[in-house]
C-alpha cells in the first residue's frame, strides 16, 4: 500500500479543514461526529490554524494522524486526545488512569476496505503507548453505528458498559470501548 501514515504538521490547517468538512458530509456523519457541516464550515481560518497547531507533530496532549495518498491527498484521519489521571472525564467521573481518547475517525469512502483504518489506528495507538505513555485508550461509538463497532471489536477494543446519551435521540447511546496497554 502506497499511503503514508503520519502525524500532521502545524502548517497543514487547510488540509485539516478540508478533510473534516468532507467527513461531515459523509452520509453517516451524524452517527460519528458531534458537529455538523453547517457549524464547521462557518468557522474562521484562525479556528483551523489553532486546531491544527494543537494536534500536530511534537504536541504531547493530542495528535492528529492522517493517511496521505501518493498524490498528496488526505484520505483518512484519527485524533488521539490525552486525558490525565485525576481529571474529570467525559462521563463525569474522575479518570483513574492517564488515557488516550480516540476521536474524529474518518476514512474516505473510496478507500475503505483497503486496511487504511487499521494502519491509522496502529500509528495512533503506537503514539499513545510510546510517546504519550497512556495506560489505556478509549473511544465512543454510536449505538447505531454497527460498522464502526465491528471494526473496534476486531482490533481489540472491548465495551465497558458505560454509555452517554445522544443529544436529540432519547433511544440512542454512545457506547464506551477501551483497549488496555499491551
GUSE-560962 format. One record per residue (C-alpha): residue number from 0; x, y, z; residue in three letters. Coordinates in Angstrom, 3 decimals. Layout:
N
<atom><rodo>NUM</rodo><x>X</x><y>Y</y><z>Z</z><vexlum>ALA</vexlum></atom>
...
END
This chain:
182
<atom><rodo>0</rodo><x>0.000</x><y>0.000</y><z>0.000</z><vexlum>UNK</vexlum></atom>
<atom><rodo>1</rodo><x>1.419</x><y>3.362</y><z>-1.015</z><vexlum>UNK</vexlum></atom>
<atom><rodo>2</rodo><x>-0.369</x><y>5.554</y><z>1.533</z><vexlum>UNK</vexlum></atom>
<atom><rodo>3</rodo><x>1.797</x><y>7.295</y><z>4.109</z><vexlum>UNK</vexlum></atom>
<atom><rodo>4</rodo><x>0.512</x><y>7.311</y><z>7.698</z><vexlum>UNK</vexlum></atom>
<atom><rodo>5</rodo><x>1.900</x><y>10.218</y><z>9.726</z><vexlum>UNK</vexlum></atom>
<atom><rodo>6</rodo><x>1.218</x><y>12.987</y><z>12.216</z><vexlum>UNK</vexlum></atom>
<atom><rodo>7</rodo><x>0.092</x><y>16.330</y><z>10.840</z><vexlum>UNK</vexlum></atom>
<atom><rodo>8</rodo><x>2.290</x><y>19.425</y><z>10.737</z><vexlum>UNK</vexlum></atom>
<atom><rodo>9</rodo><x>1.214</x><y>22.835</y><z>12.119</z><vexlum>UNK</vexlum></atom>
<atom><rodo>10</rodo><x>1.071</x><y>24.463</y><z>8.665</z><vexlum>UNK</vexlum></atom>
<atom><rodo>11</rodo><x>-1.375</x><y>21.898</y><z>7.279</z><vexlum>UNK</vexlum></atom>
<atom><rodo>12</rodo><x>-4.522</x><y>23.566</y><z>8.576</z><vexlum>UNK</vexlum></atom>
<atom><rodo>13</rodo><x>-6.150</x><y>23.861</y><z>5.102</z><vexlum>UNK</vexlum></atom>
<atom><rodo>14</rodo><x>-5.904</x><y>20.069</y><z>4.723</z><vexlum>UNK</vexlum></atom>
<atom><rodo>15</rodo><x>-7.213</x><y>19.511</y><z>8.266</z><vexlum>UNK</vexlum></atom>
<atom><rodo>16</rodo><x>-10.166</x><y>21.768</y><z>7.500</z><vexlum>UNK</vexlum></atom>
<atom><rodo>17</rodo><x>-10.936</x><y>20.128</y><z>4.146</z><vexlum>UNK</vexlum></atom>
<atom><rodo>18</rodo><x>-10.795</x><y>16.571</y><z>5.469</z><vexlum>UNK</vexlum></atom>
<atom><rodo>19</rodo><x>-13.037</x><y>17.459</y><z>8.406</z><vexlum>UNK</vexlum></atom>
<atom><rodo>20</rodo><x>-15.582</x><y>19.164</y><z>6.152</z><vexlum>UNK</vexlum></atom>
<atom><rodo>21</rodo><x>-15.555</x><y>16.190</y><z>3.789</z><vexlum>UNK</vexlum></atom>
<atom><rodo>22</rodo><x>-16.053</x><y>13.842</y><z>6.739</z><vexlum>UNK</vexlum></atom>
<atom><rodo>23</rodo><x>-19.010</x><y>15.871</y><z>7.942</z><vexlum>UNK</vexlum></atom>
<atom><rodo>24</rodo><x>-20.647</x><y>15.416</y><z>4.508</z><vexlum>UNK</vexlum></atom>
<atom><rodo>25</rodo><x>-20.490</x><y>11.621</y><z>4.828</z><vexlum>UNK</vexlum></atom>
<atom><rodo>26</rodo><x>-23.957</x><y>10.002</y><z>4.990</z><vexlum>UNK</vexlum></atom>
<atom><rodo>27</rodo><x>-23.234</x><y>8.537</y><z>8.450</z><vexlum>UNK</vexlum></atom>
<atom><rodo>28</rodo><x>-21.545</x><y>11.656</y><z>9.859</z><vexlum>UNK</vexlum></atom>
<atom><rodo>29</rodo><x>-24.464</x><y>12.175</y><z>12.232</z><vexlum>UNK</vexlum></atom>
<atom><rodo>30</rodo><x>-23.516</x><y>8.863</y><z>13.878</z><vexlum>UNK</vexlum></atom>
<atom><rodo>31</rodo><x>-19.804</x><y>9.578</y><z>14.070</z><vexlum>UNK</vexlum></atom>
<atom><rodo>32</rodo><x>-19.295</x><y>13.273</y><z>14.776</z><vexlum>UNK</vexlum></atom>
<atom><rodo>33</rodo><x>-20.642</x><y>15.635</y><z>17.418</z><vexlum>UNK</vexlum></atom>
<atom><rodo>34</rodo><x>-20.590</x><y>18.512</y><z>14.942</z><vexlum>UNK</vexlum></atom>
<atom><rodo>35</rodo><x>-22.445</x><y>19.381</y><z>11.758</z><vexlum>UNK</vexlum></atom>
<atom><rodo>36</rodo><x>-21.069</x><y>20.505</y><z>8.425</z><vexlum>UNK</vexlum></atom>
<atom><rodo>37</rodo><x>-23.068</x><y>23.738</y><z>8.730</z><vexlum>UNK</vexlum></atom>
<atom><rodo>38</rodo><x>-21.391</x><y>24.554</y><z>12.028</z><vexlum>UNK</vexlum></atom>
<atom><rodo>39</rodo><x>-17.864</x><y>23.646</y><z>10.905</z><vexlum>UNK</vexlum></atom>
<atom><rodo>40</rodo><x>-17.901</x><y>25.376</y><z>7.519</z><vexlum>UNK</vexlum></atom>
<atom><rodo>41</rodo><x>-18.618</x><y>28.731</y><z>9.190</z><vexlum>UNK</vexlum></atom>
<atom><rodo>42</rodo><x>-15.576</x><y>28.615</y><z>11.457</z><vexlum>UNK</vexlum></atom>
<atom><rodo>43</rodo><x>-12.831</x><y>31.172</y><z>10.725</z><vexlum>UNK</vexlum></atom>
<atom><rodo>44</rodo><x>-9.399</x><y>30.126</y><z>9.465</z><vexlum>UNK</vexlum></atom>
<atom><rodo>45</rodo><x>-7.955</x><y>31.003</y><z>12.876</z><vexlum>UNK</vexlum></atom>
<atom><rodo>46</rodo><x>-10.007</x><y>28.163</y><z>14.395</z><vexlum>UNK</vexlum></atom>
<atom><rodo>47</rodo><x>-8.494</x><y>25.648</y><z>11.962</z><vexlum>UNK</vexlum></atom>
<atom><rodo>48</rodo><x>-4.990</x><y>27.044</y><z>12.452</z><vexlum>UNK</vexlum></atom>
<atom><rodo>49</rodo><x>-5.252</x><y>26.686</y><z>16.245</z><vexlum>UNK</vexlum></atom>
<atom><rodo>50</rodo><x>-6.841</x><y>23.245</y><z>15.987</z><vexlum>UNK</vexlum></atom>
<atom><rodo>51</rodo><x>-4.052</x><y>22.047</y><z>13.706</z><vexlum>UNK</vexlum></atom>
<atom><rodo>52</rodo><x>-1.220</x><y>23.522</y><z>15.772</z><vexlum>UNK</vexlum></atom>
<atom><rodo>53</rodo><x>-2.685</x><y>21.908</y><z>18.899</z><vexlum>UNK</vexlum></atom>
<atom><rodo>54</rodo><x>-2.664</x><y>18.397</y><z>17.403</z><vexlum>UNK</vexlum></atom>
<atom><rodo>55</rodo><x>0.496</x><y>18.463</y><z>15.299</z><vexlum>UNK</vexlum></atom>
<atom><rodo>56</rodo><x>3.731</x><y>16.560</y><z>15.379</z><vexlum>UNK</vexlum></atom>
<atom><rodo>57</rodo><x>5.560</x><y>17.191</y><z>18.661</z><vexlum>UNK</vexlum></atom>
<atom><rodo>58</rodo><x>2.454</x><y>18.086</y><z>20.705</z><vexlum>UNK</vexlum></atom>
<atom><rodo>59</rodo><x>2.022</x><y>15.705</y><z>23.656</z><vexlum>UNK</vexlum></atom>
<atom><rodo>60</rodo><x>-1.587</x><y>16.492</y><z>24.649</z><vexlum>UNK</vexlum></atom>
<atom><rodo>61</rodo><x>-3.124</x><y>15.393</y><z>21.350</z><vexlum>UNK</vexlum></atom>
<atom><rodo>62</rodo><x>-2.115</x><y>14.107</y><z>17.977</z><vexlum>UNK</vexlum></atom>
<atom><rodo>63</rodo><x>-3.883</x><y>14.001</y><z>14.625</z><vexlum>UNK</vexlum></atom>
<atom><rodo>64</rodo><x>-2.801</x><y>11.175</y><z>12.367</z><vexlum>UNK</vexlum></atom>
<atom><rodo>65</rodo><x>-3.548</x><y>11.156</y><z>8.632</z><vexlum>UNK</vexlum></atom>
<atom><rodo>66</rodo><x>-3.379</x><y>8.747</y><z>5.730</z><vexlum>UNK</vexlum></atom>
<atom><rodo>67</rodo><x>-1.855</x><y>10.531</y><z>2.750</z><vexlum>UNK</vexlum></atom>
<atom><rodo>68</rodo><x>-2.290</x><y>9.112</y><z>-0.757</z><vexlum>UNK</vexlum></atom>
<atom><rodo>69</rodo><x>0.629</x><y>9.016</y><z>-3.213</z><vexlum>UNK</vexlum></atom>
<atom><rodo>70</rodo><x>-0.754</x><y>12.162</y><z>-4.884</z><vexlum>UNK</vexlum></atom>
<atom><rodo>71</rodo><x>-0.675</x><y>14.033</y><z>-1.531</z><vexlum>UNK</vexlum></atom>
<atom><rodo>72</rodo><x>-4.436</x><y>13.910</y><z>-0.963</z><vexlum>UNK</vexlum></atom>
<atom><rodo>73</rodo><x>-5.513</x><y>13.149</y><z>2.594</z><vexlum>UNK</vexlum></atom>
<atom><rodo>74</rodo><x>-7.840</x><y>10.160</y><z>2.665</z><vexlum>UNK</vexlum></atom>
<atom><rodo>75</rodo><x>-8.267</x><y>9.418</y><z>6.368</z><vexlum>UNK</vexlum></atom>
<atom><rodo>76</rodo><x>-7.636</x><y>10.620</y><z>9.884</z><vexlum>UNK</vexlum></atom>
<atom><rodo>77</rodo><x>-7.918</x><y>9.875</y><z>13.590</z><vexlum>UNK</vexlum></atom>
<atom><rodo>78</rodo><x>-7.151</x><y>12.108</y><z>16.587</z><vexlum>UNK</vexlum></atom>
<atom><rodo>79</rodo><x>-5.756</x><y>10.982</y><z>19.945</z><vexlum>UNK</vexlum></atom>
<atom><rodo>80</rodo><x>-6.594</x><y>13.191</y><z>22.930</z><vexlum>UNK</vexlum></atom>
<atom><rodo>81</rodo><x>-4.664</x><y>12.600</y><z>26.158</z><vexlum>UNK</vexlum></atom>
<atom><rodo>82</rodo><x>-6.761</x><y>12.608</y><z>29.329</z><vexlum>UNK</vexlum></atom>
<atom><rodo>83</rodo><x>-4.874</x><y>12.883</y><z>32.606</z><vexlum>UNK</vexlum></atom>
<atom><rodo>84</rodo><x>-5.457</x><y>10.710</y><z>35.664</z><vexlum>UNK</vexlum></atom>
<atom><rodo>85</rodo><x>-7.261</x><y>12.648</y><z>38.367</z><vexlum>UNK</vexlum></atom>
<atom><rodo>86</rodo><x>-9.091</x><y>14.936</y><z>35.925</z><vexlum>UNK</vexlum></atom>
<atom><rodo>87</rodo><x>-12.827</x><y>14.888</y><z>35.322</z><vexlum>UNK</vexlum></atom>
<atom><rodo>88</rodo><x>-13.636</x><y>12.834</y><z>32.228</z><vexlum>UNK</vexlum></atom>
<atom><rodo>89</rodo><x>-16.426</x><y>12.994</y><z>29.681</z><vexlum>UNK</vexlum></atom>
<atom><rodo>90</rodo><x>-18.546</x><y>10.562</y><z>31.726</z><vexlum>UNK</vexlum></atom>
<atom><rodo>91</rodo><x>-18.476</x><y>12.960</y><z>34.668</z><vexlum>UNK</vexlum></atom>
<atom><rodo>92</rodo><x>-16.259</x><y>10.770</y><z>36.810</z><vexlum>UNK</vexlum></atom>
<atom><rodo>93</rodo><x>-12.587</x><y>11.299</y><z>37.579</z><vexlum>UNK</vexlum></atom>
<atom><rodo>94</rodo><x>-10.189</x><y>9.487</y><z>35.239</z><vexlum>UNK</vexlum></atom>
<atom><rodo>95</rodo><x>-8.476</x><y>6.729</y><z>37.194</z><vexlum>UNK</vexlum></atom>
<atom><rodo>96</rodo><x>-5.565</x><y>6.435</y><z>34.745</z><vexlum>UNK</vexlum></atom>
<atom><rodo>97</rodo><x>-3.785</x><y>8.513</y><z>32.117</z><vexlum>UNK</vexlum></atom>
<atom><rodo>98</rodo><x>-5.578</x><y>7.526</y><z>28.937</z><vexlum>UNK</vexlum></atom>
<atom><rodo>99</rodo><x>-5.889</x><y>8.268</y><z>25.269</z><vexlum>UNK</vexlum></atom>
<atom><rodo>100</rodo><x>-9.250</x><y>9.082</y><z>23.746</z><vexlum>UNK</vexlum></atom>
<atom><rodo>101</rodo><x>-9.688</x><y>8.452</y><z>20.015</z><vexlum>UNK</vexlum></atom>
<atom><rodo>102</rodo><x>-11.995</x><y>10.855</y><z>18.174</z><vexlum>UNK</vexlum></atom>
<atom><rodo>103</rodo><x>-12.617</x><y>12.137</y><z>14.659</z><vexlum>UNK</vexlum></atom>
<atom><rodo>104</rodo><x>-12.181</x><y>8.793</y><z>12.902</z><vexlum>UNK</vexlum></atom>
<atom><rodo>105</rodo><x>-12.782</x><y>9.180</y><z>9.181</z><vexlum>UNK</vexlum></atom>
<atom><rodo>106</rodo><x>-11.695</x><y>7.363</y><z>6.023</z><vexlum>UNK</vexlum></atom>
<atom><rodo>107</rodo><x>-12.955</x><y>8.472</y><z>2.617</z><vexlum>UNK</vexlum></atom>
<atom><rodo>108</rodo><x>-15.495</x><y>6.005</y><z>1.144</z><vexlum>UNK</vexlum></atom>
<atom><rodo>109</rodo><x>-13.449</x><y>5.307</y><z>-1.984</z><vexlum>UNK</vexlum></atom>
<atom><rodo>110</rodo><x>-10.516</x><y>3.907</y><z>0.040</z><vexlum>UNK</vexlum></atom>
<atom><rodo>111</rodo><x>-12.436</x><y>1.990</y><z>2.705</z><vexlum>UNK</vexlum></atom>
<atom><rodo>112</rodo><x>-11.747</x><y>-1.713</y><z>2.910</z><vexlum>UNK</vexlum></atom>
<atom><rodo>113</rodo><x>-8.063</x><y>-1.330</y><z>1.990</z><vexlum>UNK</vexlum></atom>
<atom><rodo>114</rodo><x>-6.639</x><y>-1.546</y><z>5.516</z><vexlum>UNK</vexlum></atom>
<atom><rodo>115</rodo><x>-6.149</x><y>2.209</y><z>5.998</z><vexlum>UNK</vexlum></atom>
<atom><rodo>116</rodo><x>-8.229</x><y>2.393</y><z>9.165</z><vexlum>UNK</vexlum></atom>
<atom><rodo>117</rodo><x>-6.150</x><y>-0.410</y><z>10.679</z><vexlum>UNK</vexlum></atom>
<atom><rodo>118</rodo><x>-2.952</x><y>1.443</y><z>9.748</z><vexlum>UNK</vexlum></atom>
<atom><rodo>119</rodo><x>-4.269</x><y>4.752</y><z>11.140</z><vexlum>UNK</vexlum></atom>
<atom><rodo>120</rodo><x>-5.200</x><y>3.041</y><z>14.404</z><vexlum>UNK</vexlum></atom>
<atom><rodo>121</rodo><x>-1.863</x><y>1.226</y><z>14.629</z><vexlum>UNK</vexlum></atom>
<atom><rodo>122</rodo><x>0.009</x><y>4.521</y><z>14.296</z><vexlum>UNK</vexlum></atom>
<atom><rodo>123</rodo><x>-2.308</x><y>6.337</y><z>16.721</z><vexlum>UNK</vexlum></atom>
<atom><rodo>124</rodo><x>-2.120</x><y>3.553</y><z>19.295</z><vexlum>UNK</vexlum></atom>
<atom><rodo>125</rodo><x>1.651</x><y>3.342</y><z>18.997</z><vexlum>UNK</vexlum></atom>
<atom><rodo>126</rodo><x>1.839</x><y>7.113</y><z>19.575</z><vexlum>UNK</vexlum></atom>
<atom><rodo>127</rodo><x>-0.495</x><y>6.817</y><z>22.589</z><vexlum>UNK</vexlum></atom>
<atom><rodo>128</rodo><x>1.503</x><y>3.981</y><z>24.182</z><vexlum>UNK</vexlum></atom>
<atom><rodo>129</rodo><x>5.054</x><y>5.017</y><z>23.308</z><vexlum>UNK</vexlum></atom>
<atom><rodo>130</rodo><x>5.015</x><y>8.826</y><z>23.122</z><vexlum>UNK</vexlum></atom>
<atom><rodo>131</rodo><x>2.120</x><y>9.881</y><z>25.347</z><vexlum>UNK</vexlum></atom>
<atom><rodo>132</rodo><x>2.643</x><y>6.991</y><z>27.777</z><vexlum>UNK</vexlum></atom>
<atom><rodo>133</rodo><x>-1.034</x><y>6.269</y><z>28.407</z><vexlum>UNK</vexlum></atom>
<atom><rodo>134</rodo><x>-2.273</x><y>3.179</y><z>30.250</z><vexlum>UNK</vexlum></atom>
<atom><rodo>135</rodo><x>-5.340</x><y>2.621</y><z>28.101</z><vexlum>UNK</vexlum></atom>
<atom><rodo>136</rodo><x>-7.136</x><y>4.085</y><z>25.094</z><vexlum>UNK</vexlum></atom>
<atom><rodo>137</rodo><x>-10.860</x><y>4.617</y><z>24.852</z><vexlum>UNK</vexlum></atom>
<atom><rodo>138</rodo><x>-13.369</x><y>5.716</y><z>22.273</z><vexlum>UNK</vexlum></atom>
<atom><rodo>139</rodo><x>-17.105</x><y>6.093</y><z>21.952</z><vexlum>UNK</vexlum></atom>
<atom><rodo>140</rodo><x>-19.267</x><y>4.658</y><z>19.210</z><vexlum>UNK</vexlum></atom>
<atom><rodo>141</rodo><x>-22.895</x><y>5.478</y><z>18.436</z><vexlum>UNK</vexlum></atom>
<atom><rodo>142</rodo><x>-25.162</x><y>2.538</y><z>19.249</z><vexlum>UNK</vexlum></atom>
<atom><rodo>143</rodo><x>-26.469</x><y>2.605</y><z>15.653</z><vexlum>UNK</vexlum></atom>
<atom><rodo>144</rodo><x>-23.025</x><y>2.555</y><z>14.027</z><vexlum>UNK</vexlum></atom>
<atom><rodo>145</rodo><x>-22.601</x><y>-1.215</y><z>13.692</z><vexlum>UNK</vexlum></atom>
<atom><rodo>146</rodo><x>-19.852</x><y>-0.920</y><z>11.065</z><vexlum>UNK</vexlum></atom>
<atom><rodo>147</rodo><x>-17.625</x><y>1.135</y><z>13.379</z><vexlum>UNK</vexlum></atom>
<atom><rodo>148</rodo><x>-18.436</x><y>-1.014</y><z>16.406</z><vexlum>UNK</vexlum></atom>
<atom><rodo>149</rodo><x>-17.476</x><y>-4.142</y><z>14.460</z><vexlum>UNK</vexlum></atom>
<atom><rodo>150</rodo><x>-14.140</x><y>-2.611</y><z>13.459</z><vexlum>UNK</vexlum></atom>
<atom><rodo>151</rodo><x>-13.313</x><y>-1.531</y><z>17.018</z><vexlum>UNK</vexlum></atom>
<atom><rodo>152</rodo><x>-14.076</x><y>-5.004</y><z>18.356</z><vexlum>UNK</vexlum></atom>
<atom><rodo>153</rodo><x>-11.994</x><y>-6.599</y><z>15.588</z><vexlum>UNK</vexlum></atom>
<atom><rodo>154</rodo><x>-8.875</x><y>-4.690</y><z>16.615</z><vexlum>UNK</vexlum></atom>
<atom><rodo>155</rodo><x>-9.309</x><y>-5.489</y><z>20.300</z><vexlum>UNK</vexlum></atom>
<atom><rodo>156</rodo><x>-11.453</x><y>-2.765</y><z>21.873</z><vexlum>UNK</vexlum></atom>
<atom><rodo>157</rodo><x>-13.991</x><y>-4.056</y><z>24.383</z><vexlum>UNK</vexlum></atom>
<atom><rodo>158</rodo><x>-17.143</x><y>-2.372</y><z>25.711</z><vexlum>UNK</vexlum></atom>
<atom><rodo>159</rodo><x>-17.031</x><y>-1.112</y><z>29.282</z><vexlum>UNK</vexlum></atom>
<atom><rodo>160</rodo><x>-20.795</x><y>-0.939</y><z>29.755</z><vexlum>UNK</vexlum></atom>
<atom><rodo>161</rodo><x>-20.571</x><y>2.837</y><z>30.240</z><vexlum>UNK</vexlum></atom>
<atom><rodo>162</rodo><x>-22.754</x><y>4.936</y><z>27.953</z><vexlum>UNK</vexlum></atom>
<atom><rodo>163</rodo><x>-23.618</x><y>8.544</y><z>27.215</z><vexlum>UNK</vexlum></atom>
<atom><rodo>164</rodo><x>-26.911</x><y>9.882</y><z>25.870</z><vexlum>UNK</vexlum></atom>
<atom><rodo>165</rodo><x>-27.075</x><y>11.077</y><z>22.279</z><vexlum>UNK</vexlum></atom>
<atom><rodo>166</rodo><x>-28.402</x><y>14.615</y><z>22.066</z><vexlum>UNK</vexlum></atom>
<atom><rodo>167</rodo><x>-31.768</x><y>14.740</y><z>20.329</z><vexlum>UNK</vexlum></atom>
<atom><rodo>168</rodo><x>-32.277</x><y>10.959</y><z>20.366</z><vexlum>UNK</vexlum></atom>
<atom><rodo>169</rodo><x>-33.846</x><y>9.539</y><z>23.533</z><vexlum>UNK</vexlum></atom>
<atom><rodo>170</rodo><x>-33.100</x><y>5.929</y><z>22.497</z><vexlum>UNK</vexlum></atom>
<atom><rodo>171</rodo><x>-29.565</x><y>6.001</y><z>21.075</z><vexlum>UNK</vexlum></atom>
<atom><rodo>172</rodo><x>-26.442</x><y>5.914</y><z>23.239</z><vexlum>UNK</vexlum></atom>
<atom><rodo>173</rodo><x>-22.720</x><y>6.476</y><z>22.807</z><vexlum>UNK</vexlum></atom>
<atom><rodo>174</rodo><x>-21.005</x><y>3.276</y><z>23.943</z><vexlum>UNK</vexlum></atom>
<atom><rodo>175</rodo><x>-17.569</x><y>3.405</y><z>25.578</z><vexlum>UNK</vexlum></atom>
<atom><rodo>176</rodo><x>-14.939</x><y>0.926</y><z>24.362</z><vexlum>UNK</vexlum></atom>
<atom><rodo>177</rodo><x>-11.416</x><y>0.524</y><z>25.773</z><vexlum>UNK</vexlum></atom>
<atom><rodo>178</rodo><x>-8.127</x><y>-1.084</y><z>24.866</z><vexlum>UNK</vexlum></atom>
<atom><rodo>179</rodo><x>-5.545</x><y>-1.640</y><z>27.589</z><vexlum>UNK</vexlum></atom>
<atom><rodo>180</rodo><x>-1.844</x><y>-1.133</y><z>27.059</z><vexlum>UNK</vexlum></atom>
<atom><rodo>181</rodo><x>-0.256</x><y>-4.309</y><z>25.661</z><vexlum>UNK</vexlum></atom>
END
